[in-house]
Amino acid sequence: NPENAIEALFYPVCKACIVAKPPRTHHCRICGNFICIAWINNCVGRNNHRYFVLFCAYMFLGTLYVSISGYDHFLDQLYLQLKNRSKSNSSSDYESDQSSAIFLGVLCATVTFILGLFTGWHCFLVSTNQTTIELYANKKKKKLLKEKGKRFRNKYDRGFINNWRSVLGLSRRDSISLLFLPIALPTIRDDYKTDY
């Protein structure tokens, strides 16, 4: 097809389907399409990444809230469990309730920690306007340019605030507080045609 041949001059070719692919897209092995700015190994792309980041942030905040509000109860149950074990070796329903409370406290704290790391990672990627794949490719480019005495600059990085605006679909006239609200926004403009 002549159109595909012309596109191939401007865009790299996808190794999976041998078709010209637009910049910052990756071939999704699950759905077989190009996903624009896929930050994770799933169909989370540029049009739904905002909701994915908000989901991660809300889940982290929810588990953090439960971990903090249940901390005293967890310590009380742990203390009672240790106190009861030293007195007798017989188990009761109350001890199993204590064990459940301790297990849930440890589980919630662990999930909070993991979600915190995961959310932090994605916030870092949004702050630098990179995908995970671009991050590793940019590290290689940075190292090669450093050896040549040159400095690497990510061409998509617009600064902290504008990266958040760009990636999560806010225009300049939209308030930055909209970042944290779960509201529907229009799809994101093309990275090459924005006015940032």
Backbone torsions as a table, in degrees:
resi	resn	phi	psi	omega
1	ASN	NA	126.9	-178.3
2	PRO	-62.9	-34.5	179.0
3	GLU	-62.9	-43.8	178.8
4	ASN	-63.7	-34.9	178.6
5	ALA	-66.3	-39.5	178.2
6	ILE	-68.5	-43.1	178.0
7	GLU	-60.7	-38.2	-178.1
8	ALA	-63.1	-24.1	177.2
9	LEU	-69.3	-30.1	-175.3
10	PHE	-100.8	-25.0	-176.9
11	TYR	-118.8	149.9	173.9
12	PRO	-67.8	160.8	-178.5
13	VAL	-97.2	135.6	177.5
14	CYS	-70.7	131.4	-179.6
15	LYS	-73.9	-24.5	-177.1
16	ALA	-80.4	-43.5	-175.1
17	CYS	-118.6	4.6	176.1
18	ILE	53.5	48.7	177.7
19	VAL	-130.3	148.5	176.0
20	ALA	-61.9	131.1	-179.1
21	LYS	-117.1	139.4	179.1
22	PRO	-64.6	159.2	178.2
23	PRO	-60.8	149.9	176.5
24	ARG	63.2	25.3	174.9
25	THR	-115.9	158.0	179.5
26	HIS	-136.8	146.0	179.7
27	HIS	-75.1	123.1	178.4
28	CYS	-86.7	120.3	-179.9
29	ARG	-74.6	-17.2	-178.8
30	ILE	-79.6	-52.0	-176.0
31	CYS	-103.0	-9.0	176.9
32	GLY	78.5	8.8	-179.8
33	ASN	-107.3	170.6	171.9
34	PHE	-85.7	129.4	178.8
35	ILE	-105.6	121.4	-180.0
36	CYS	-72.3	122.9	176.6
37	ILE	52.4	63.1	179.2
38	ALA	-80.9	111.1	-176.5
39	TRP	-82.7	-23.5	-179.5
40	ILE	-132.4	172.7	-178.9
41	ASN	-80.2	62.1	179.2
42	ASN	-163.0	177.8	-179.3
43	CYS	-84.5	52.0	170.5
44	VAL	-104.1	110.1	-176.0
45	GLY	-121.4	-162.8	-171.9
46	ARG	-68.8	-25.1	179.8
47	ASN	-85.5	-14.6	177.3
48	ASN	-127.8	9.3	180.0
49	HIS	-65.8	-34.9	177.6
50	ARG	-54.6	-46.8	-176.5
51	TYR	-72.0	-31.5	175.7
52	PHE	-66.4	-46.4	179.6
53	VAL	-63.7	-42.8	177.9
54	LEU	-64.1	-39.9	177.2
55	PHE	-59.3	-47.2	179.1
56	CYS	-61.5	-44.0	-179.0
57	ALA	-64.6	-44.6	179.5
58	TYR	-65.9	-38.5	176.9
59	MET	-64.4	-42.3	177.7
60	PHE	-61.8	-47.8	-179.5
61	LEU	-63.5	-37.3	177.7
62	GLY	-64.8	-46.8	179.8
63	THR	-69.9	-31.9	175.8
64	LEU	-65.1	-42.9	178.1
65	TYR	-60.6	-46.7	179.9
66	VAL	-64.8	-40.1	179.7
67	SER	-64.1	-42.9	-179.2
68	ILE	-72.0	-44.9	-177.8
69	SER	-70.7	-26.5	179.1
70	GLY	-95.1	3.7	-175.8
71	TYR	-61.8	-46.4	-179.8
72	ASP	-63.2	-42.1	178.1
73	HIS	-63.0	-40.7	177.7
74	PHE	-60.7	-47.2	179.7
75	LEU	-64.2	-39.6	177.7
76	ASP	-61.7	-45.0	-179.4
77	GLN	-66.8	-37.7	177.7
78	LEU	-64.5	-43.9	178.5
79	TYR	-62.5	-45.7	179.6
80	LEU	-64.1	-39.3	178.5
81	GLN	-61.5	-46.3	179.5
82	LEU	-66.9	-38.4	179.3
83	LYS	-65.9	-43.8	-179.9
84	ASN	-67.9	-35.0	179.5
85	ARG	-66.4	-34.7	-179.3
86	SER	-73.5	-26.7	-179.1
87	LYS	-80.5	-44.7	-177.6
88	SER	-150.8	160.8	179.8
89	ASN	-99.9	2.1	-178.9
90	SER	-81.0	141.4	-180.0
91	SER	-100.5	151.9	179.0
92	SER	-137.6	175.9	176.8
93	ASP	-63.4	-35.3	-179.8
94	TYR	-64.7	-38.9	178.0
95	GLU	-65.9	-37.3	178.7
96	SER	-68.8	-33.7	174.2
97	ASP	-64.9	-40.0	177.2
98	GLN	-63.4	-43.5	179.6
99	SER	-62.7	-39.6	178.0
100	SER	-63.8	-43.0	179.8
101	ALA	-63.9	-39.1	179.1
102	ILE	-67.3	-44.9	178.5
103	PHE	-59.7	-45.9	-179.5
104	LEU	-65.0	-35.9	177.2
105	GLY	-64.7	-44.2	178.6
106	VAL	-66.3	-43.1	179.8
107	LEU	-61.3	-46.5	-178.4
108	CYS	-64.9	-41.1	178.3
109	ALA	-64.9	-38.7	178.8
110	THR	-66.2	-45.4	178.9
111	VAL	-63.4	-39.7	177.5
112	THR	-60.3	-44.6	179.9
113	PHE	-62.5	-47.9	-178.4
114	ILE	-65.1	-44.8	177.7
115	LEU	-63.6	-34.8	176.8
116	GLY	-62.6	-43.9	177.2
117	LEU	-64.5	-45.3	-178.5
118	PHE	-63.6	-45.5	179.0
119	THR	-65.9	-40.9	177.5
120	GLY	-61.0	-40.9	178.2
121	TRP	-60.8	-46.8	-179.0
122	HIS	-70.4	-32.7	174.4
123	CYS	-66.0	-38.2	175.4
124	PHE	-62.0	-44.6	179.6
125	LEU	-62.6	-41.8	177.7
126	VAL	-65.5	-41.9	-178.3
127	SER	-62.6	-30.4	179.2
128	THR	-102.0	1.1	178.6
129	ASN	53.2	54.9	178.7
130	GLN	-132.7	155.6	167.4
131	THR	-93.9	169.2	178.3
132	THR	-61.5	-42.7	179.4
133	ILE	-63.6	-43.0	178.1
134	GLU	-63.4	-36.0	179.9
135	LEU	-58.4	-48.0	-179.2
136	TYR	-69.5	-37.6	176.8
137	ALA	-66.1	-40.0	179.6
138	ASN	-67.3	-33.0	175.9
139	LYS	-61.8	-42.2	178.4
140	LYS	-65.1	-45.0	179.1
141	LYS	-61.6	-41.7	-179.7
142	LYS	-61.4	-43.1	179.8
143	LYS	-64.5	-45.1	179.5
144	LEU	-64.0	-42.2	179.7
145	LEU	-69.1	-33.6	178.6
146	LYS	-64.7	-38.7	177.3
147	GLU	-63.3	-30.2	179.1
148	LYS	-88.5	0.4	179.4
149	GLY	81.5	17.7	179.7
150	LYS	-110.3	165.7	-178.3
151	ARG	-111.3	135.9	-180.0
152	PHE	-90.1	140.2	173.7
153	ARG	-133.8	126.3	177.1
154	ASN	-68.5	120.3	-174.9
155	LYS	-70.6	-13.7	179.1
156	TYR	-95.5	-10.0	-177.4
157	ASP	-75.3	119.0	-178.6
158	ARG	-111.7	8.3	-173.9
159	GLY	102.2	158.8	-171.9
160	PHE	-53.9	-58.2	-175.5
161	ILE	-65.0	-46.9	-178.1
162	ASN	-67.9	-27.9	173.8
163	ASN	-63.9	-45.9	178.2
164	TRP	-62.0	-43.1	178.8
165	ARG	-62.0	-46.7	-176.8
166	SER	-65.7	-50.8	-175.5
167	VAL	-67.6	-36.4	-175.8
168	LEU	-99.5	8.7	167.7
169	GLY	84.4	26.9	178.0
170	LEU	-100.1	138.7	174.4
171	SER	-89.4	175.9	-178.6
172	ARG	-64.2	-30.8	-177.5
173	ARG	-81.2	-14.0	177.9
174	ASP	-77.7	144.2	178.3
175	SER	-71.6	143.5	179.4
176	ILE	-65.4	-22.6	179.3
177	SER	-67.0	-17.4	177.3
178	LEU	-66.8	-16.7	179.2
179	LEU	-58.5	-34.2	-170.5
180	PHE	-98.1	-2.3	179.9
181	LEU	-97.1	138.3	179.8
182	PRO	-81.6	66.0	-179.9
183	ILE	-112.2	154.2	178.8
184	ALA	-78.1	132.2	176.3
185	LEU	-121.3	157.5	176.4
186	PRO	-62.6	160.1	-179.3
187	THR	-62.5	156.7	-174.9
188	ILE	-73.5	141.5	177.2
189	ARG	-70.3	162.3	178.1
190	ASP	-64.2	134.7	-178.1
191	ASP	-57.9	-29.0	-175.4
192	TYR	-85.4	-13.5	-176.0
193	LYS	-112.9	5.8	-178.6
194	THR	-77.4	163.0	-177.5
195	ASP	-98.7	14.1	-178.8
196	TYR	-74.2	NA	NA
